[in-house]
Amino acid sequence: MTPERRKAVWAIYVWCRRTDELVDGPNANYITPTALDRWEKRLEDLFEGRPYDMYDAALSDTVSKFPVDIQPFKDMIEGMRLDLWKSRYRTFDELYLYCYYVAGTVGLMTVPVMGIAPDSKASTESVYNAALALGIANQLTNILRDVGEDARRGRIYLPLDELAQAGLTEDDIFRGKVTDKWRRFMKGQIQRARLFFDEAEKGVAHLDSASRWPVLASLWLYRQILDAIEANDYNNFTKRAYVGKAKKLLSLPVAYARAAVGS
């Protein structure tokens, strides 16, 4: 990416990371809805050119240089509010909304920085939809990777109605035993996540040429976590699925070639 875009993405990443740390970090037990209200007011201030610290200043600078909209940032804070009180999701529609708040928003935040190719025939809406799909795919992958870790914190980020249809209960999640029912259930969940990755990949060719490689590489690397879950025989209770360094390095030139073909 160009240096200016790289710094802008870093600034967005830092803000997202700090926001996530409010409810998932070491001080999470002390965070209240009022604290999140203050964080949102701080966001509004930095968008108006009144940053509180150097990290806010980095995002404030980004906002002044790129047509970044505040709404996805506000929506991410709404996702953090959900995490304060909600630890179950009855349906995929409920889970999708959560995934939008905490991850789909990142796609919407970064498209103005990545830029759309001047010669793209795609509508702006379709490019944003692809970016949204990538955020959803990434979050679904996080959820499937971290089932055991989340269960140990008393959280289940899986659609309860689909669990029931598969003959599974919350107790099965907390017991953490891989069974044939669990494998069948996980196959369906992984298939859905892959569909979102496929939808996201369609939009990469319409990004500015300098942004295609990093986006495509990150998409491919994250999608491989789903392969790792399968390789672990769907044991996401006690085994953490990850992509090794060698696989990552091998993926980069392939992604570069594919991104170049899209130019």
C-alpha positions as a printed NumPy array, in Angstrom:
array([[  0.   ,   0.   ,   0.   ],
       [  1.071,   3.586,  -0.428],
       [  2.637,   5.06 ,   2.765],
       [ -0.295,   7.44 ,   3.264],
       [ -2.857,   4.647,   2.977],
       [ -0.784,   2.379,   5.195],
       [ -0.715,   4.978,   7.98 ],
       [ -4.459,   5.529,   7.606],
       [ -5.201,   1.805,   7.944],
       [ -2.918,   1.622,  10.981],
       [ -4.823,   4.515,  12.572],
       [ -8.162,   2.757,  11.977],
       [ -6.744,  -0.521,  13.29 ],
       [ -5.452,   1.114,  16.472],
       [ -8.838,   2.697,  17.164],
       [-10.627,  -0.635,  16.578],
       [ -8.141,  -2.464,  18.785],
       [ -8.535,   0.057,  21.608],
       [-12.309,  -0.147,  21.302],
       [-12.236,  -3.94 ,  21.471],
       [ -9.894,  -3.846,  24.469],
       [-12.521,  -1.892,  26.419],
       [-14.692,  -5.024,  26.671],
       [-12.093,  -7.768,  26.112],
       [ -8.98 ,  -6.323,  27.732],
       [ -7.61 ,  -6.486,  31.283],
       [ -9.974,  -3.761,  32.551],
       [-13.094,  -5.195,  30.912],
       [-14.776,  -5.926,  34.25 ],
       [-14.784,  -2.211,  35.051],
       [-16.296,  -1.039,  31.76 ],
       [-19.86 ,   0.258,  31.974],
       [-22.326,   1.563,  29.361],
       [-21.421,   5.053,  30.578],
       [-17.755,   4.423,  29.77 ],
       [-18.745,   3.445,  26.229],
       [-20.864,   6.601,  25.969],
       [-17.75 ,   8.608,  26.876],
       [-15.725,   6.691,  24.281],
       [-18.347,   7.575,  21.648],
       [-18.199,  11.261,  22.613],
       [-14.426,  11.071,  22.288],
       [-14.886,   9.579,  18.804],
       [-17.133,  12.473,  17.801],
       [-14.536,  14.93 ,  19.075],
       [-11.678,  13.415,  17.101],
       [-13.829,  13.422,  13.939],
       [-14.278,  17.162,  14.541],
       [-10.523,  17.654,  14.894],
       [-10.283,  17.549,  18.703],
       [ -8.204,  14.433,  19.507],
       [ -7.502,  13.443,  23.113],
       [ -4.123,  11.738,  22.56 ],
       [ -1.671,  10.802,  19.8  ],
       [ -3.641,   7.699,  18.786],
       [ -6.793,   9.773,  18.408],
       [ -4.702,  12.299,  16.477],
       [ -3.653,   9.616,  13.989],
       [ -7.294,   8.803,  13.247],
       [ -8.225,  12.486,  13.194],
       [ -5.523,  12.974,  10.549],
       [ -6.924,  10.033,   8.553],
       [-10.422,  11.498,   8.681],
       [ -9.084,  14.795,   7.338],
       [ -7.402,  13.068,   4.363],
       [ -9.93 ,  10.38 ,   3.392],
       [-13.742,  10.451,   3.106],
       [-14.218,   8.2  ,   6.146],
       [-17.733,   8.171,   7.637],
       [-18.287,   8.13 ,  11.398],
       [-21.259,   5.73 ,  11.39 ],
       [-19.315,   2.429,  11.145],
       [-17.201,   3.562,  14.11 ],
       [-20.347,   4.299,  16.132],
       [-21.752,   0.926,  15.099],
       [-18.633,  -0.842,  16.371],
       [-19.149,   0.791,  19.771],
       [-22.721,  -0.552,  19.638],
       [-21.207,  -4.034,  19.242],
       [-19.168,  -3.462,  22.389],
       [-22.383,  -2.491,  24.195],
       [-23.85 ,  -5.842,  23.16 ],
       [-20.836,  -7.641,  24.639],
       [-21.56 ,  -6.065,  28.024],
       [-24.839,  -7.934,  28.436],
       [-25.417, -10.441,  25.635],
       [-23.682, -13.827,  25.562],
       [-26.171, -15.897,  23.507],
       [-27.559, -15.528,  19.972],
       [-30.82 , -17.278,  19.163],
       [-30.607, -17.135,  15.372],
       [-28.087, -16.434,  12.647],
       [-29.838, -13.123,  11.94 ],
       [-29.013, -12.022,  15.499],
       [-25.445, -13.251,  15.124],
       [-25.073, -11.546,  11.739],
       [-25.996,  -8.193,  13.284],
       [-23.374,  -8.714,  15.996],
       [-20.784,  -9.662,  13.348],
       [-21.653,  -6.506,  11.431],
       [-21.195,  -4.342,  14.504],
       [-17.814,  -5.745,  15.547],
       [-16.23 ,  -6.636,  12.185],
       [-18.334,  -5.799,   9.134],
       [-17.899,  -2.175,  10.141],
       [-14.142,  -2.467,   9.565],
       [-14.738,  -3.11 ,   5.876],
       [-16.886,   0.015,   5.65 ],
       [-14.266,   2.047,   7.543],
       [-11.422,   1.052,   5.233],
       [-12.913,   1.167,   1.706],
       [-12.51 ,   4.975,   1.541],
       [ -8.824,   4.464,   2.367],
       [ -8.262,   1.498,   0.024],
       [ -9.917,   3.352,  -2.821],
       [-12.023,   2.048,  -5.708],
       [-10.291,   1.539,  -9.069],
       [-11.014,   4.487, -11.395],
       [-11.822,   2.093, -14.254],
       [-14.064,  -0.185, -12.181],
       [-17.475,  -0.877, -13.717],
       [-18.822,  -2.114, -10.378],
       [-21.197,   0.039,  -8.371],
       [-19.857,   1.664,  -5.219],
       [-22.523,  -0.228,  -3.271],
       [-21.28 ,  -3.613,  -4.535],
       [-17.694,  -2.808,  -3.488],
       [-18.875,  -1.812,  -0.005],
       [-21.005,  -4.975,   0.179],
       [-17.928,  -7.077,  -0.62 ],
       [-15.954,  -5.286,   2.101],
       [-18.811,  -5.905,   4.518],
       [-18.811,  -9.604,   3.548],
       [-15.1  ,  -9.836,   4.332],
       [-15.662,  -8.439,   7.809],
       [-18.515, -10.896,   8.41 ],
       [-16.401, -13.796,   7.107],
       [-13.495, -12.851,   9.363],
       [-15.71 , -12.615,  12.446],
       [-17.46 , -15.922,  11.712],
       [-13.997, -17.457,  11.399],
       [-12.97 , -15.94 ,  14.746],
       [-16.088, -17.391,  16.329],
       [-15.502, -20.884,  14.924],
       [-11.823, -20.792,  15.915],
       [-12.552, -19.621,  19.483],
       [-15.527, -21.796,  20.51 ],
       [-13.661, -23.339,  23.451],
       [-12.093, -20.074,  24.592],
       [-15.448, -18.279,  24.483],
       [-17.192, -21.142,  26.326],
       [-14.667, -20.858,  29.156],
       [-15.798, -17.225,  29.488],
       [-19.452, -18.295,  29.536],
       [-20.117, -17.099,  25.979],
       [-21.611, -18.923,  22.998],
       [-21.436, -17.093,  19.674],
       [-23.27 , -19.784,  17.701],
       [-26.924, -19.699,  16.577],
       [-28.816, -21.591,  19.293],
       [-31.617, -22.64 ,  16.915],
       [-29.086, -24.252,  14.56 ],
       [-27.396, -25.993,  17.476],
       [-30.787, -27.423,  18.486],
       [-31.51 , -28.541,  14.917],
       [-28.186, -30.42 ,  14.993],
       [-29.201, -32.141,  18.24 ],
       [-26.738, -30.125,  20.311],
       [-27.195, -28.093,  23.483],
       [-25.302, -25.414,  25.392],
       [-24.079, -28.152,  27.731],
       [-22.44 , -29.896,  24.765],
       [-20.461, -26.726,  24.104],
       [-19.363, -26.439,  27.715],
       [-18.423, -30.145,  27.838],
       [-16.262, -29.596,  24.768],
       [-16.396, -33.088,  23.302],
       [-16.041, -33.591,  19.549],
       [-18.821, -35.891,  18.337],
       [-20.268, -36.755,  14.931],
       [-23.102, -34.303,  15.618],
       [-20.562, -31.593,  16.326],
       [-18.599, -32.386,  13.159],
       [-21.752, -32.194,  11.034],
       [-22.732, -28.911,  12.675],
       [-19.266, -27.408,  12.179],
       [-19.188, -28.423,   8.505],
       [-22.301, -26.314,   7.917],
       [-20.917, -23.345,   9.86 ],
       [-17.61 , -23.457,   7.957],
       [-19.439, -23.703,   4.63 ],
       [-21.38 , -20.529,   5.428],
       [-18.212, -18.64 ,   6.407],
       [-16.599, -19.681,   3.115],
       [-19.572, -18.305,   1.184],
       [-18.958, -14.899,   2.775],
       [-15.268, -15.104,   1.828],
       [-16.285, -15.951,  -1.76 ],
       [-18.583, -12.931,  -1.841],
       [-15.805, -10.731,  -0.475],
       [-13.262, -11.965,  -3.019],
       [-15.444, -10.739,  -5.888],
       [-14.911,  -7.165,  -4.734],
       [-11.103,  -7.198,  -4.545],
       [-10.599,  -6.653,  -8.292],
       [-12.557,  -3.393,  -8.031],
       [-10.271,  -1.849,  -5.412],
       [ -7.496,   0.53 ,  -6.351],
       [ -4.606,  -1.524,  -7.762],
       [ -2.258,  -0.606,  -4.886],
       [ -4.722,  -2.013,  -2.334],
       [ -5.586,  -5.341,  -3.952],
       [ -2.638,  -7.415,  -2.817],
       [ -2.857,  -6.7  ,   0.947],
       [ -6.632,  -7.213,   0.958],
       [ -6.514, -10.437,  -1.062],
       [ -3.597, -11.794,   0.976],
       [ -5.383, -11.127,   4.261],
       [ -8.556, -12.738,   2.899],
       [ -6.723, -15.89 ,   1.815],
       [ -4.746, -16.164,   5.049],
       [ -7.845, -15.797,   7.222],
       [ -9.821, -18.263,   5.127],
       [ -7.106, -20.851,   5.757],
       [ -8.015, -20.843,   9.458],
       [-11.173, -22.717,   8.407],
       [ -8.951, -25.351,   6.755],
       [ -7.002, -25.608,  10.015],
       [-10.214, -26.251,  11.995],
       [-10.985, -29.114,   9.607],
       [ -7.417, -30.426,   9.941],
       [ -7.923, -30.454,  13.731],
       [-10.955, -32.744,  13.19 ],
       [-13.264, -29.889,  14.248],
       [-11.77 , -29.771,  17.746],
       [-12.093, -26.053,  18.401],
       [-12.658, -26.737,  22.101],
       [ -9.063, -27.447,  23.12 ],
       [ -7.06 , -26.911,  19.909],
       [ -6.491, -23.468,  18.418],
       [ -6.566, -23.412,  14.63 ],
       [ -3.893, -21.229,  13.069],
       [ -2.005, -20.776,   9.821],
       [  1.719, -21.478,  10.116],
       [  4.373, -19.   ,   9.012],
       [  5.481, -21.139,   6.043],
       [  1.93 , -21.31 ,   4.682],
       [  1.552, -17.577,   5.124],
       [  4.758, -16.852,   3.223],
       [  3.787, -19.229,   0.411],
       [  0.405, -17.53 ,   0.071],
       [  1.8  , -14.038,  -0.44 ],
       [  3.334, -14.416,  -3.936],
       [  0.271, -16.313,  -5.154],
       [ -1.982, -13.533,  -3.854],
       [  0.327, -10.955,  -5.47 ],
       [  0.05 , -12.693,  -8.849],
       [ -3.744, -12.931,  -8.576],
       [ -4.014,  -9.277,  -7.536],
       [ -1.797,  -8.256, -10.463],
       [ -4.012, -10.174, -12.901],
       [ -6.947,  -8.155, -11.579],
       [ -5.137,  -4.92 , -12.446]])
